[in-house]
Amino acid sequence: MDVDEFKAEHVPTETDETFQLENSYTLDVAVEDTVMAKAGSMVAYSGDLSFTGQASAEGGITGFLKEAASGEGTPVMKVEGQGHVYLADSKKKVQVLELDAGESITVNGEDILAFESDLSYEISTIDSLAGAFAGGLTNVFLEGPGYVALTTHGDPLVLSPPVSTDPSATVAWSGTSPDVEVNRSLSDMVGQESGERYQMSFAGGDGFVVVQPYEEHV
């Protein structure tokens, strides 16, 4: 294709949506006040925007998401002003959800890309997974109304409980909560140095669980 065709095919989409996918891997956020985003995810922006660290619940500006392997804070940035910011994370696919009032979802902290600042959120750790992830598995509970963007390695699979999942492949869940189980019969699994296999067990109900075709060892 010539230059004009290339530009026409890949120019950003003009839309009134707050969160707009430009392609499978890039999110266009129309910022009119404040949006929260994963630090390091900005690939471009236009307009009058500022980017600042967000104070964590424990103080400082290192953010509220903890990397399980290191225990260090994963920086989260506050995007403020008027304009557009384009976000991406290691060529992971972006999934945009709109939560209505009262609707909620819990997301693995590693898989959060952005969310509207008006969303209520709470950070917690599944300490019983400390054997699989140093410090446990950090997750973010988000409640609408508002938009949230997740990232997945490949196309996600949405399952209805009851179901058991690999914590390393579990992206998010809603309307259900996990119990952590150890399957000792899988003692010969490669990489399971403890001889134990951790699983997240979700009970039945009206909820759903999102998994990805990839084990994220963090």
DRENLUMTI-568382 format. One line per 4 residues: number of its first residue (from 1); their letters; for each residue x, y, z of N, C-alpha, C. Coordinates in Angstrom, 2 decimals, always signed. Atoms other than C-alpha are relative to their C-alpha. Layout:
REM residues N
NUM	a	X/Y/Z/X/Y/Z/X/Y/Z | ... .
END
This chain:
REM residues 218
1	mdvd	+0.84/-1.19/+0.00/+0.00/+0.00/+0.00/+0.88/+1.25/+0.00 | -0.77/-1.24/-0.02/+1.13/+3.59/-0.52/-0.17/+0.71/+1.34 | +0.00/-0.70/-1.29/+1.65/+6.11/+2.28/-1.40/+0.48/+0.39 | +1.34/-0.49/-0.31/-1.83/+7.62/+2.01/-0.91/-1.14/+0.45 .
5	efka	+0.81/+1.16/-0.38/-3.44/+4.17/+2.19/+0.39/-0.48/+1.40 | -0.48/+0.42/-1.32/-1.27/+3.26/+5.20/-0.54/+0.92/+1.08 | +0.50/-0.96/-0.98/-2.25/+6.45/+7.02/-1.50/-0.15/+0.19 | +1.46/+0.11/-0.09/-5.95/+6.02/+6.21/-0.43/-1.25/+0.76 .
9	ehvp	+0.38/+1.26/-0.63/-5.99/+2.42/+7.45/+0.27/+0.01/+1.50 | -0.43/+0.08/-1.39/-4.28/+3.11/+10.78/-0.24/+1.27/+0.80 | +0.28/-1.23/-0.74/-5.51/+6.57/+11.75/-0.96/-0.30/+1.16 | +0.91/+0.24/-1.14/-7.25/+6.70/+15.18/-1.46/+0.23/-0.38 .
13	tetd	+1.43/-0.10/+0.25/-11.00/+6.24/+15.18/-0.58/+1.19/+0.76 | +0.68/-1.10/-0.67/-13.08/+9.32/+15.94/-1.31/-0.51/+0.59 | +1.16/+0.54/-0.70/-15.69/+8.42/+18.53/-0.27/+0.80/+1.25 | +0.36/-0.65/-1.26/-17.54/+9.75/+21.55/+0.23/-0.91/+1.20 .
17	etfq	-0.22/+0.95/-1.09/-16.66/+6.65/+23.59/+1.20/+0.43/+0.84 | -1.12/-0.32/-0.89/-14.45/+7.19/+26.63/+1.16/-0.97/-0.21 | -1.00/+1.03/+0.26/-12.59/+3.90/+26.09/-0.27/-0.57/-1.39 | +0.17/+0.45/+1.37/-12.08/+3.00/+22.41/+1.20/-0.85/-0.41 .
21	lens	-1.07/+0.83/+0.52/-10.06/+0.11/+20.98/+0.40/+0.50/-1.39 | -0.49/-0.36/+1.32/-7.88/+1.30/+18.09/+0.41/-1.24/-0.78 | -0.24/+1.33/+0.55/-6.80/-2.29/+17.45/-0.03/-0.96/+1.18 | +0.10/+0.99/-1.07/-6.57/-5.48/+19.50/+0.91/+0.29/+1.18 .
25	ytld	-1.04/-0.18/-1.00/-3.59/-4.18/+21.46/+0.11/+1.42/+0.54 | -0.16/-1.40/-0.36/-4.06/-0.42/+21.82/-1.34/+0.61/+0.40 | +1.20/-0.65/-0.52/-6.61/+1.47/+23.92/+0.15/+1.51/-0.12 | +0.07/-1.46/+0.10/-7.56/+5.08/+23.17/-0.97/+0.48/+1.07 .
29	vave	+0.83/-0.52/-1.07/-8.84/+6.86/+26.27/-0.20/+1.50/-0.20 | +0.31/-1.42/+0.10/-10.61/+10.21/+25.87/-0.06/+0.55/+1.42 | -0.11/-0.52/-1.37/-9.52/+12.00/+29.05/-0.65/+1.38/+0.07 | +0.65/-1.30/-0.22/-11.78/+14.81/+30.23/+0.19/+0.49/+1.43 .
33	dtvm	-0.29/-0.38/-1.39/-10.71/+14.86/+33.87/+1.15/-0.85/+0.50 | -1.02/+0.88/-0.56/-8.87/+11.92/+35.41/-0.28/-1.45/-0.37 | +0.07/+1.43/+0.26/-8.18/+8.32/+34.41/+1.21/-0.65/+0.66 | -1.10/+0.76/-0.59/-6.07/+5.71/+36.21/+0.52/-1.00/-1.03 .
37	akag	-0.59/+0.90/+0.98/-3.63/+3.69/+34.08/+1.25/-0.66/+0.56 | -1.22/+0.70/-0.39/-0.84/+1.19/+34.49/+1.21/+0.80/-0.48 | -1.17/-0.78/+0.37/+2.43/+3.10/+34.55/+0.83/-0.75/-1.03 | -0.78/+0.62/+1.07/+4.58/+2.47/+31.50/-0.83/-0.45/-1.17 .
41	smva	+0.88/+0.48/+1.07/+1.54/+1.70/+29.35/-0.28/+1.08/-1.05 | +0.26/-1.07/+0.96/+1.40/+5.10/+27.59/+0.96/-0.13/-1.19 | -0.83/+0.04/+1.21/+2.61/+4.84/+23.98/-0.08/+1.31/-0.76 | +0.13/-1.31/+0.64/+1.35/+8.26/+22.79/-1.14/+0.76/+0.68 .
45	ysgd	+1.15/-0.78/-0.47/-0.95/+11.12/+23.75/-0.08/+1.29/-0.77 | +0.21/-1.30/+0.62/-2.43/+14.31/+22.38/-0.83/+0.84/+0.96 | +0.74/-0.88/-0.88/-3.88/+17.36/+24.09/+0.84/+0.44/+1.19 | -0.66/-0.53/-1.19/-3.05/+18.87/+27.47/-0.18/-0.98/+1.14 .
49	lsft	+0.09/+1.04/-1.01/-2.38/+15.91/+29.75/+1.23/+0.01/+0.89 | -1.12/+0.18/-0.92/-0.22/+15.33/+32.80/-0.05/-1.40/+0.57 | -0.12/+1.37/-0.50/+1.02/+12.04/+34.22/+0.75/+0.04/+1.32 | -0.62/-0.02/-1.33/+1.73/+11.60/+37.93/-0.20/-1.34/+0.67 .
53	gqas	+0.12/+1.23/-0.76/+2.35/+8.70/+40.28/-1.17/+0.09/+0.96 | +1.14/+0.06/-0.92/-0.61/+7.61/+42.38/+0.47/-0.59/+1.32 | -0.41/+0.50/-1.32/-0.05/+7.19/+46.11/-0.64/-1.34/+0.29 | +0.51/+1.31/-0.36/-0.41/+3.64/+47.30/-0.68/+0.06/+1.36 .
57	aegg	+0.65/+0.07/-1.31/-2.43/+2.55/+50.30/+1.04/+0.02/+1.12 | -1.05/+0.06/-0.99/+0.91/+2.14/+52.07/+0.88/+1.26/-0.04 | -0.77/-1.23/+0.09/+2.17/+5.61/+51.13/+0.97/-0.03/-1.15 | -0.93/-0.07/+1.11/+4.61/+6.82/+48.53/-0.72/+0.15/-1.32 .
61	itgf	+0.61/-0.15/+1.32/+4.05/+7.15/+44.80/+0.29/-1.19/-0.89 | -0.34/+1.17/+0.79/+4.96/+3.64/+43.73/-1.22/-0.78/-0.46 | +1.21/+0.67/+0.50/+1.34/+2.62/+43.18/-0.52/-1.03/+0.97 | +0.63/+0.91/-0.95/-1.00/+0.16/+44.76/+0.03/-1.45/-0.44 .
65	lkea	-0.06/+1.39/+0.45/-0.38/-3.00/+42.68/+1.37/-0.57/+0.33 | -1.27/+0.59/-0.40/+2.30/-5.28/+44.06/+0.40/-1.15/-0.92 | -0.52/+1.13/+0.76/+4.47/-7.54/+41.96/+0.25/-1.14/+0.97 | -0.08/+1.10/-0.94/+4.18/-10.94/+43.57/+1.43/-0.50/+0.19 .
69	asge	-1.33/+0.58/-0.09/+7.72/-12.07/+42.80/+0.94/+0.85/+0.85 | -0.96/-0.88/-0.67/+9.53/-9.04/+44.19/-0.57/+0.67/+1.23 | +0.62/-0.72/-1.10/+7.00/-7.55/+46.60/+0.07/+1.50/-0.18 | -0.10/-1.43/+0.23/+7.73/-4.15/+45.07/-1.29/+0.52/-0.63 .
73	gtpv	+1.20/-0.59/+0.56/+5.04/-1.74/+43.97/+0.07/+0.10/-1.51 | +0.11/-0.24/+1.43/+3.91/-1.74/+40.36/-0.59/+1.38/-0.18 | +0.48/-1.38/+0.07/+3.58/+1.95/+39.51/-1.31/+0.14/-0.76 | +1.26/-0.34/+0.64/+0.14/+3.25/+38.64/-0.01/+1.51/-0.17 .
77	mkve	-0.04/-1.44/+0.23/-0.23/+6.66/+37.05/-1.41/+0.59/-0.13 | +1.23/-0.77/+0.15/-2.97/+9.26/+37.20/+0.18/+0.89/-1.22 | -0.04/-0.81/+1.21/-3.68/+10.82/+33.81/-1.07/+1.08/+0.15 | +0.92/-1.11/-0.23/-5.25/+14.27/+34.15/+0.06/+1.01/-1.14 .
81	gqgh	+0.05/-1.06/+0.99/-6.38/+16.99/+31.77/-1.04/-0.26/-1.06 | +0.90/+0.14/+1.14/-8.05/+17.11/+28.39/+0.81/-0.52/-1.19 | -0.71/+0.54/+1.15/-6.96/+14.96/+25.48/-0.22/-1.48/-0.17 | +0.07/+1.44/+0.25/-6.38/+11.41/+24.30/+1.32/-0.63/+0.41 .
85	vyla	-1.20/+0.77/-0.33/-3.93/+8.87/+25.74/-0.17/-1.39/-0.59 | +0.01/+1.32/+0.64/-3.03/+5.67/+23.91/+0.83/-0.94/+0.86 | -0.59/+0.92/-0.97/-2.24/+2.70/+26.16/+0.16/-1.39/-0.61 | -0.24/+1.38/+0.43/-0.76/-0.74/+25.50/+0.92/-0.65/+1.03 .
89	dskk	-0.82/+0.72/-0.97/+0.97/-3.45/+27.55/+0.55/-1.27/-0.62 | -0.74/+1.18/+0.48/+3.49/-5.82/+25.96/-0.77/-0.79/-1.05 | +0.77/+0.61/+1.08/+1.23/-6.53/+22.96/-1.03/-1.01/+0.52 | +1.10/+0.79/-0.50/-1.36/-8.13/+25.22/-1.30/+0.57/-0.57 .
93	kvqv	+1.28/-0.45/+0.53/-4.93/-7.96/+23.92/-0.77/+0.78/+1.07 | +0.74/-0.86/-0.92/-7.10/-5.27/+25.48/-1.48/-0.37/-0.04 | +1.42/+0.31/-0.15/-10.59/-6.08/+26.77/-0.65/+1.14/+0.77 | +0.67/-1.14/-0.63/-12.94/-3.19/+27.59/-1.36/-0.45/+0.55 .
97	leld	+1.28/+0.32/-0.64/-15.82/-3.67/+30.05/-0.62/+1.28/+0.54 | +0.74/-1.10/-0.63/-18.48/-1.18/+31.09/-0.82/-0.56/+1.14 | +0.72/+0.45/-1.19/-19.71/-1.76/+34.63/-1.14/+0.96/+0.30 | +1.13/-0.81/-0.42/-23.18/-0.54/+35.52/+0.08/+0.23/+1.50 .
101	ages	+0.04/-0.25/-1.44/-23.98/+0.81/+38.98/-0.29/-1.31/+0.73 | +0.17/+1.23/-0.76/-23.63/-2.04/+41.45/+0.71/-1.21/-0.58 | -0.74/+1.11/+0.60/-21.77/-4.28/+39.00/+1.47/+0.09/+0.42 | -1.38/+0.00/-0.46/-18.30/-5.35/+40.05/+0.78/-1.12/-0.66 .
105	itvn	-0.89/+1.04/+0.51/-15.30/-7.38/+38.93/+1.30/+0.08/+0.77 | -1.30/+0.06/-0.65/-12.09/-8.50/+40.58/+1.02/-0.44/-1.04 | -0.98/+0.21/+1.06/-8.99/-8.40/+38.37/+1.37/-0.26/+0.61 | -1.39/+0.21/-0.36/-5.51/-9.82/+38.79/+0.75/+1.31/-0.23 .
109	gedi	-0.68/-1.28/+0.10/-3.33/-6.76/+39.45/+0.91/+0.11/-1.20 | -0.89/-0.02/+1.15/-0.99/-7.75/+36.63/-0.75/+0.30/-1.29 | +0.79/-0.09/+1.23/-3.86/-7.54/+34.12/-0.86/+1.25/-0.10 | +0.69/-1.29/+0.07/-5.23/-4.06/+34.87/+0.75/+0.91/-0.97 .
113	lafe	-0.63/-0.99/+0.88/-4.58/-1.54/+32.07/-0.45/+1.41/+0.36 | +0.51/-1.33/-0.32/-6.85/+1.40/+32.94/-1.41/-0.12/+0.55 | +1.39/-0.09/-0.43/-10.06/+2.38/+34.69/-0.33/+1.44/+0.34 | +0.44/-1.36/-0.31/-12.12/+5.50/+35.24/+0.15/+0.26/+1.49 .
117	sdls	-0.30/-0.32/-1.39/-11.27/+7.29/+38.45/-1.25/-0.01/+0.88 | +1.23/+0.02/-0.80/-14.94/+7.34/+39.53/-0.35/-1.39/+0.50 | +0.26/+1.35/-0.47/-14.93/+3.57/+39.94/+0.50/-0.16/+1.44 | -0.47/+0.36/-1.33/-14.75/+2.35/+43.52/+0.96/-1.19/-0.14 .
121	yeis	-0.93/+1.12/+0.10/-11.75/+0.08/+44.02/+0.60/-0.32/+1.36 | -0.61/+0.48/-1.24/-10.15/-1.97/+46.75/+1.05/-1.04/-0.37 | -1.09/+0.90/+0.29/-6.84/-3.82/+46.72/+0.11/-1.05/+1.10 | -0.16/+1.06/-1.00/-6.39/-7.19/+48.43/+0.96/-1.05/-0.53 .
125	tids	-0.94/+1.06/+0.35/-4.07/-10.17/+48.43/-0.55/-1.34/+0.47 | +0.38/+1.35/-0.38/-4.90/-13.87/+48.43/+1.23/-0.64/+0.64 | -1.20/+0.45/-0.70/-2.36/-14.83/+51.08/+0.20/-1.50/-0.08 | -0.13/+1.46/+0.05/-3.10/-18.54/+50.75/+0.71/-0.46/-1.27 .
129	laga	-0.77/+0.33/+1.19/-1.38/-18.39/+47.35/+1.47/+0.37/+0.15 | -1.40/-0.40/-0.22/+1.91/-17.36/+48.95/+0.97/-1.08/-0.43 | -0.89/+1.07/+0.44/+3.34/-20.76/+48.06/+0.23/+0.01/-1.49 | -0.13/-0.07/+1.45/+2.75/-20.11/+44.37/+0.56/+1.34/-0.45 .
133	fagg	-0.47/-1.34/+0.31/+3.43/-16.35/+44.33/+0.56/+0.62/+1.27 | -0.59/-0.62/-1.19/+5.80/-14.65/+46.74/-0.88/+1.14/+0.47 | +0.86/-1.04/-0.54/+3.58/-12.55/+48.97/-1.46/-0.20/-0.29 | +1.40/+0.22/+0.35/+0.37/-13.99/+47.56/-0.35/+0.64/-1.33 .
137	ltnv	+0.47/-0.54/+1.27/-1.70/-12.89/+44.58/-0.78/+1.29/+0.25 | +0.66/-1.29/-0.17/-2.67/-9.21/+44.45/-1.10/+0.17/-1.03 | +1.09/-0.23/+0.93/-6.04/-8.37/+42.92/-0.71/+1.30/+0.35 | +0.68/-1.28/-0.13/-8.17/-5.28/+42.43/-1.50/-0.22/-0.17 .
141	fleg	+1.46/+0.05/+0.07/-11.89/-5.18/+43.21/-0.50/+1.36/-0.51 | +0.51/-1.23/+0.62/-13.67/-2.61/+41.00/-1.52/-0.06/-0.06 | +1.46/-0.06/+0.04/-17.30/-1.49/+41.27/-0.45/+1.22/-0.78 | +0.49/-1.04/+0.87/-19.23/+0.56/+38.71/-0.89/+1.00/+0.71 .
145	pgyv	-0.05/-0.02/+1.46/-20.49/+2.57/+37.15/+1.31/+0.56/-0.55 | -1.17/-0.51/+0.67/-17.64/+3.15/+34.73/+0.68/-1.06/-0.85 | -0.75/+0.89/+0.90/-15.19/+1.64/+32.25/+1.25/-0.53/+0.69 | -1.26/+0.59/-0.42/-12.32/-0.71/+33.01/+0.57/-0.77/-1.19 .
149	altt	-0.67/+0.72/+1.08/-9.77/-2.13/+30.57/+0.95/-1.03/+0.60 | -0.86/+1.10/-0.42/-8.08/-5.51/+31.14/+0.90/-0.38/-1.16 | -0.84/+0.54/+1.06/-5.28/-7.18/+29.22/+0.10/-1.51/+0.16 | -0.14/+1.46/+0.00/-4.97/-10.84/+28.25/+1.03/-0.41/-1.04 .
153	hgdp	-0.86/+0.62/+1.00/-2.33/-12.91/+26.52/-0.89/-0.87/-0.88 | +0.90/+0.74/+0.88/-4.37/-14.10/+23.54/-1.45/+0.28/+0.32 | +1.43/-0.18/-0.20/-8.13/-14.43/+23.48/-0.44/-0.63/+1.33 | +0.44/+0.53/-1.29/-9.81/-14.86/+26.88/-1.08/-1.05/-0.16 .
157	lvls	+1.08/+0.96/-0.10/-12.14/-17.66/+27.86/-0.80/+0.33/+1.25 | +0.87/-0.33/-1.12/-15.13/-16.86/+30.09/-0.76/-1.24/+0.42 | +0.57/+1.24/-0.52/-16.25/-19.76/+32.27/-1.03/+0.27/+1.08 | +1.02/-0.10/-1.05/-19.27/-20.28/+34.50/+0.35/-0.97/+1.12 .
161	ppvs	-0.24/+0.91/-1.12/-18.70/-21.72/+37.99/-1.11/-1.04/+0.09 | -1.24/+0.34/-0.70/-18.30/-24.25/+39.40/+1.13/-0.34/-0.97 | -1.16/+0.25/+0.86/-14.82/-24.34/+37.89/+1.26/+0.23/+0.84 | -1.30/-0.19/-0.63/-11.20/-24.64/+39.04/+0.98/+0.51/-1.05 .
165	tdps	-0.90/-0.62/+0.97/-8.46/-22.58/+37.41/+1.42/+0.06/+0.56 | -1.40/-0.22/-0.35/-4.69/-22.16/+37.40/+0.15/+1.48/+0.36 | -0.15/-1.42/-0.37/-3.88/-18.93/+39.32/+0.81/+0.80/-1.01 | -0.86/-0.71/+0.96/-1.22/-18.05/+36.72/-0.74/+0.35/-1.28 .
169	atva	+0.78/-0.26/+1.21/-3.86/-18.10/+33.97/-1.30/+0.72/+0.29 | +1.26/-0.63/-0.40/-6.70/-16.47/+35.92/+0.12/+1.51/-0.06 | -0.05/-1.44/+0.23/-7.40/-12.89/+34.83/-0.96/+0.75/+0.91 | +1.02/-0.76/-0.73/-10.62/-11.86/+36.57/-1.16/-0.92/+0.37 .
173	wsgt	+1.23/+0.72/-0.34/-13.85/-13.01/+38.21/-1.03/+0.98/+0.53 | +1.10/-0.85/-0.45/-17.25/-11.58/+39.12/-1.14/-0.88/+0.49 | +1.14/+0.74/-0.52/-20.18/-12.77/+41.21/+0.37/-1.29/+0.68 | -0.49/+1.20/-0.67/-18.05/-15.47/+42.81/+1.35/+0.34/+0.61 .
177	spdv	-1.32/-0.22/-0.59/-14.90/-15.73/+44.91/+0.69/-1.35/+0.14 | -0.71/+1.29/+0.03/-12.17/-18.38/+44.92/+0.41/-0.50/+1.38 | -0.70/+0.67/-1.07/-11.04/-20.88/+47.49/+1.26/-0.60/-0.61 | -1.26/+0.54/+0.52/-7.45/-22.02/+47.09/+0.13/-1.45/+0.44 .
181	evnr	-0.15/+1.42/-0.27/-6.90/-25.77/+46.84/+1.36/-0.46/-0.50 | -1.26/+0.60/+0.42/-3.81/-27.91/+46.49/-0.29/-1.41/-0.49 | +0.19/+1.32/+0.58/-3.94/-30.91/+44.18/+1.31/-0.77/+0.14 | -1.24/+0.71/-0.28/-1.28/-33.18/+45.63/+0.22/-1.17/-0.96 .
185	slsd	-0.17/+1.12/+0.94/-1.89/-35.85/+42.99/+0.83/+0.40/-1.21 | -0.79/-0.47/+1.13/-0.14/-33.65/+40.43/+1.42/+0.31/+0.47 | -1.29/-0.23/-0.64/+3.19/-34.07/+42.16/+1.16/+0.01/-0.98 | -1.10/+0.08/+0.96/+5.22/-34.59/+38.99/-0.05/+1.10/-1.03 .
189	mvgq	+0.10/-1.10/+0.96/+4.25/-31.37/+37.23/+1.33/+0.73/-0.10 | -1.25/-0.71/+0.23/+7.22/-29.62/+35.68/-0.08/+1.38/+0.64 | -0.05/-1.33/-0.60/+8.21/-26.56/+37.66/-0.65/+0.08/+1.36 | +0.63/-0.02/-1.31/+6.24/-27.50/+40.77/+0.98/-0.56/+1.03 .
193	esge	-1.07/+0.45/-0.86/+9.19/-27.66/+43.11/-0.53/-0.54/+1.33 | +0.54/+0.45/-1.29/+7.01/-28.13/+46.18/-0.75/-1.31/-0.12 | +0.77/+1.22/+0.18/+5.28/-31.13/+44.63/-1.48/+0.22/+0.18 | +1.41/-0.33/-0.19/+1.97/-29.32/+45.02/-0.48/+0.87/-1.15 .
197	ryqm	+0.59/-0.77/+1.09/-0.34/-27.82/+42.45/-1.13/+0.86/+0.56 | +1.03/-0.90/-0.51/-2.33/-24.74/+43.49/-1.08/+0.22/-1.04 | +1.14/-0.26/+0.86/-5.78/-24.21/+42.05/-0.95/+0.97/+0.69 | +1.05/-0.88/-0.52/-8.44/-21.54/+42.45/-1.34/-0.65/-0.32 .
201	sfag	+1.27/+0.69/+0.16/-11.81/-23.17/+43.01/-1.15/+0.99/+0.20 | +1.13/-0.93/-0.04/-14.90/-21.06/+42.22/-1.30/-0.79/+0.11 | +1.27/+0.69/-0.21/-18.28/-22.20/+43.54/-1.03/+0.47/-1.01 | +1.05/-0.31/+0.95/-21.46/-22.16/+41.49/-0.76/+1.27/+0.33 .
205	gdgf	+0.75/-1.23/-0.16/-23.77/-19.21/+41.03/-0.19/+0.68/-1.33 | +0.25/-0.75/+1.23/-24.48/-16.48/+38.52/+1.25/+0.73/-0.52 | -1.20/-0.73/+0.37/-20.90/-15.26/+38.25/+0.72/-0.59/-1.19 | -0.84/+0.51/+1.08/-18.13/-15.83/+35.72/+1.46/+0.18/+0.37 .
209	vvvq	-1.44/-0.04/-0.22/-14.37/-16.37/+35.61/+0.68/+0.16/-1.35 | -0.73/-0.25/+1.25/-11.98/-15.08/+32.93/+1.40/-0.60/+0.12 | -1.34/+0.57/+0.04/-8.89/-17.10/+32.05/+0.62/+0.32/-1.37 | -0.72/-0.24/+1.24/-6.22/-16.64/+29.38/+0.84/-1.23/-0.36 .
213	pyee	-0.79/+1.17/+0.41/-4.27/-19.23/+27.33/+1.48/+0.22/+0.23 | -1.38/-0.37/-0.30/-1.06/-18.30/+29.10/+0.16/-0.02/+1.51 | -0.28/-0.01/-1.43/+0.50/-18.86/+32.51/+0.97/+1.12/+0.30 | -0.78/-1.19/-0.30/+1.77/-15.57/+33.86/+0.75/-0.21/+1.30 .
217	hv	-0.81/+0.25/-1.19/+4.60/-16.38/+36.25/+0.64/+1.30/+0.43 | -0.49/-1.30/-0.47/+5.14/-13.16/+38.18/+0.64/-0.12/+1.37 .
END
